[in-house]
Amino acid sequence: MIALSPMVIYQASSVTYDTPILALSLFIVAYIIKLYYQVEQINDKQLIYLLLITFIIHIIKQGYLFIPLLAIILPQEKFVKKNYYWGIIILLVVIYFLATQIWNIYVSSLNLPPFPKFLSDFKYGGDESINIILSNPLEFIYKILMNFITQGKEWLWGAFGRFGYSYTIMNKLILFIYGFVLISVAFLDKGNYKEFDLKTRIKILTVAILGILFIVVGFFVTSTPIGANLVFGIQGRYFIPFISILLLALYNNTFHFELFTRYKYIFVLIFMFIILTFTVIFINNELWKA
């Protein structure tokens, strides 16, 4: 349902690096869950796959450090040695900064034109922003909190169906229904696997929350003019990779609705057909018509 959401479908119809990021983020979350539930120990080949996918994600786009770090939920006993667990977690962090450095070196080697002139009207980010934050961390925390309060709803709409350059939003009632059904399916979709214990659920939620904060703080430090209160440049689609992680915390075998369990595939199929039909008609009428 996440992969076929209105916003993801729209992104997939455009030329943007968000498309492979969305695909790979869903893939790596699924792969980590596979490793979590497999009976046998995690082998070297699987660890190499995990690190390779992480590297590709970070090369494509910066800011998604915490998606691969969902690997912290993997039980230590699944590794040949417990030291391997912490070694992999450290490597997942190192790969983020390694990929960033490789990309920066590559970009600096290109003969690119200067930034547009209007960017010089403001002073952006860098060491000065960090120094201001460190000099008054409470004020910084307050600003970030206020951004979630004042802009959070728009970010949420943008994660589900805000098209163009975030200017054209779908019917909000449709998006609300979609979000409600998505949460309901995640909660009621009884599976054959054991439930996550409380410690694992806390780890899952921590990864999702820190990942979202990482993006917001990153934009505040690098893309927001110094002295501004509002974070500049964030679009709701940047948070889509964390939806699957947030919903993962709802997985349980305790609460279920028998009728839904029996007919869930038919229900989801019909529901998504209706949503996608509406999405295509809306995009065609609002963005693609001549």
C-alpha positions in Angstrom: 0.0 0.0 0.0 2.9 2.4 0.7 4.5 1.5 -2.7 1.2 2.2 -4.4 0.3 5.4 -2.5 -0.7 8.4 -4.5 2.6 10.3 -3.8 4.8 7.3 -4.6 3.0 6.7 -7.9 3.4 10.4 -8.8 7.1 10.3 -8.0 7.5 7.2 -10.0 6.0 9.0 -13.0 8.7 11.7 -12.8 12.5 11.9 -13.3 13.8 12.1 -9.7 16.2 10.3 -7.5 13.4 10.0 -4.9 12.0 7.1 -6.9 14.9 4.7 -6.4 15.2 6.0 -2.8 11.6 5.0 -2.1 12.1 1.6 -3.7 15.3 0.8 -1.9 14.1 2.1 1.5 11.1 -0.3 1.3 13.4 -3.1 0.1 16.0 -2.7 2.9 13.3 -2.5 5.6 11.8 -5.8 4.2 15.3 -7.3 4.0 16.1 -6.4 7.7 12.8 -8.0 8.7 13.7 -11.1 6.7 17.0 -11.3 8.6 15.2 -10.7 11.9 12.8 -13.7 11.5 15.0 -16.2 9.7 15.8 -19.2 11.8 19.4 -19.6 10.8 22.2 -17.2 11.7 23.0 -14.3 9.5 25.8 -15.2 7.1 28.5 -13.1 5.5 26.8 -12.8 2.2 23.7 -11.3 3.8 25.7 -8.8 5.7 27.5 -7.8 2.5 24.1 -7.3 0.8 22.9 -5.1 3.7 26.0 -2.9 3.5 25.9 -2.7 -0.3 22.2 -1.6 -0.3 23.0 1.0 2.4 25.9 2.4 0.3 23.7 2.7 -2.8 21.0 4.5 -0.8 23.5 7.0 0.5 25.1 7.6 -2.9 21.7 8.3 -4.4 20.6 10.8 -1.7 21.9 12.0 1.6 19.7 12.3 4.7 18.6 8.7 5.2 21.2 7.6 7.7 18.6 6.0 10.0 16.8 3.7 7.5 19.5 1.1 7.4 20.0 1.5 11.2 16.8 -0.4 11.6 19.3 -3.2 11.7 19.6 -2.5 15.5 16.5 -4.7 16.0 18.4 -7.8 14.8 19.1 -10.1 17.7 22.7 -10.4 18.7 22.5 -14.1 18.8 21.7 -14.2 15.1 25.4 -13.2 14.5 28.3 -15.6 14.7 29.9 -13.4 17.3 28.2 -10.6 19.3 31.0 -8.3 18.2 29.7 -8.6 14.6 26.4 -6.9 15.7 28.2 -3.7 16.8 30.6 -3.9 14.0 27.8 -3.9 11.4 26.0 -1.0 13.2 29.2 1.0 13.2 29.8 0.2 9.5 26.3 1.3 8.6 27.1 4.7 10.1 30.6 4.9 8.5 29.2 4.0 5.1 26.9 7.1 5.3 29.7 9.5 5.7 31.9 7.6 3.2 29.3 7.8 0.5 28.8 11.5 1.3 32.5 12.2 0.9 32.7 10.2 -2.3 29.8 12.2 -3.7 31.3 15.5 -2.6 34.6 14.7 -4.2 32.9 13.8 -7.4 30.8 16.9 -7.6 33.8 19.2 -6.8 35.6 17.6 -9.7 32.9 18.8 -12.1 32.9 22.2 -13.9 29.5 23.3 -12.6 28.1 26.8 -13.0 27.8 28.9 -9.8 24.6 28.8 -7.7 21.8 31.1 -8.8 22.3 34.7 -7.7 19.3 34.9 -5.4 21.0 32.4 -3.0 23.5 35.1 -2.1 20.7 37.2 -0.7 20.7 35.1 2.5 23.4 33.5 4.5 23.0 29.8 4.7 24.1 27.1 7.2 27.6 26.0 7.8 29.6 26.5 10.9 27.8 29.6 11.9 24.4 27.8 12.1 26.0 25.1 14.2 27.6 27.6 16.5 24.3 29.4 17.0 22.5 26.1 17.8 25.2 25.1 20.3 25.1 28.5 22.0 21.4 28.2 22.7 20.2 24.6 22.4 16.9 25.2 24.2 15.9 27.8 21.6 16.9 25.4 18.8 14.7 22.6 20.3 11.9 25.1 20.6 12.2 26.1 17.0 12.2 22.5 15.8 9.2 21.7 17.9 7.3 24.8 16.5 8.1 23.7 13.0 6.5 20.3 13.6 3.4 22.2 15.1 3.2 24.8 12.3 4.3 22.8 9.3 3.7 19.2 10.4 0.3 18.9 8.9 1.5 20.2 5.5 4.4 17.7 5.6 1.9 14.9 6.3 -0.3 15.9 3.4 2.9 16.0 1.3 3.8 12.4 2.3 0.6 11.1 0.8 -0.5 13.3 -2.1 1.0 16.8 -2.7 2.0 17.0 -6.4 4.0 19.3 -8.6 6.5 21.1 -6.5 4.3 20.6 -3.5 1.8 23.1 -4.9 -1.1 20.8 -5.9 -2.7 18.7 -3.2 -5.2 16.0 -3.7 -8.6 15.9 -2.0 -7.7 15.9 1.8 -10.7 13.7 2.7 -9.4 11.0 0.2 -5.9 11.3 1.7 -7.3 11.1 5.3 -9.2 7.9 4.4 -6.1 6.5 2.8 -4.0 7.2 5.8 -6.6 5.8 8.2 -7.0 2.6 6.1 -3.2 2.2 5.9 -2.8 2.4 9.7 -5.8 0.0 10.1 -4.3 -2.6 7.8 -1.0 -2.4 9.6 -2.7 -2.9 12.9 -5.1 -5.7 11.8 -2.9 -7.6 9.4 -2.4 -10.7 11.5 0.6 -12.6 10.3 2.3 -15.9 11.1 5.3 -14.3 12.8 5.8 -13.7 16.5 5.1 -10.2 17.8 7.9 -7.7 18.5 8.6 -7.4 22.2 8.5 -4.0 23.8 12.2 -3.4 23.5 12.1 -4.1 19.8 9.1 -1.8 19.3 11.0 1.0 21.1 14.0 0.5 18.8 11.7 0.6 15.7 10.0 3.8 16.9 13.3 5.4 17.9 14.8 4.8 14.4 11.8 6.3 12.7 11.6 9.4 15.0 15.4 10.0 14.8 15.3 9.6 11.1 12.6 12.2 10.7 14.4 14.6 13.1 17.6 14.0 11.2 16.0 15.3 8.0 14.4 18.3 9.7 17.5 19.3 11.5 19.6 18.8 8.4 17.5 21.2 6.4 17.5 23.7 9.3 21.3 23.6 9.4 22.1 23.5 5.7 19.2 25.0 3.8 17.6 27.5 6.1 18.8 31.1 6.2 20.6 31.9 9.5 18.3 33.5 12.0 15.1 32.1 10.4 12.5 30.4 12.6 10.9 28.2 9.9 12.8 25.3 8.2 13.1 25.9 4.5 12.9 23.4 1.7 11.3 20.3 3.3 8.7 18.5 1.3 6.5 15.8 2.7 7.7 13.1 0.3 11.1 13.1 2.1 9.4 11.3 5.0 7.8 8.5 3.0 10.6 6.0 3.7 9.9 6.2 7.4 6.1 5.4 7.0 6.9 1.7 6.7 9.1 1.7 9.8 6.4 3.6 11.9 3.7 1.1 10.8 6.0 -1.8 11.5 5.7 -1.0 15.2 1.9 -1.7 15.0 2.4 -5.3 13.9 0.7 -7.7 16.3 -1.0 -11.0 16.6 -3.3 -10.0 19.5 -5.8 -7.7 17.8 -7.4 -8.9 14.7 -10.7 -8.8 12.9 -11.7 -12.3 11.5 -13.6 -10.9 8.5 -10.7 -8.7 7.6 -8.2 -11.6 8.0 -10.3 -13.7 5.6 -10.9 -11.1 2.9 -7.9 -8.7 3.4 -6.4 -9.2 0.0 -9.7 -8.6 -1.8 -10.4 -5.5 0.4 -6.9 -4.0 -0.2 -7.1 -4.8 -3.9 -10.5 -3.0 -4.3 -9.5 -0.1 -2.1 -6.2 0.5 -3.9 -7.9 0.3 -7.3 -10.3 3.0 -6.2 -7.5 5.2 -4.8 -5.2 4.8 -7.8 -8.1 5.5 -10.2 -8.8 8.7 -8.4 -5.1 9.6 -8.3 -4.5 9.1 -12.0 -7.7 11.1 -12.9 -6.6 13.9 -10.6 -3.0 14.0 -11.9 -4.2 13.9 -15.5 -6.7 16.8 -15.0 -4.5 19.0 -12.8 -1.0 18.4 -14.1 -0.9 16.6 -17.4 -3.7 18.1 -19.5 -2.7 20.2 -22.4 
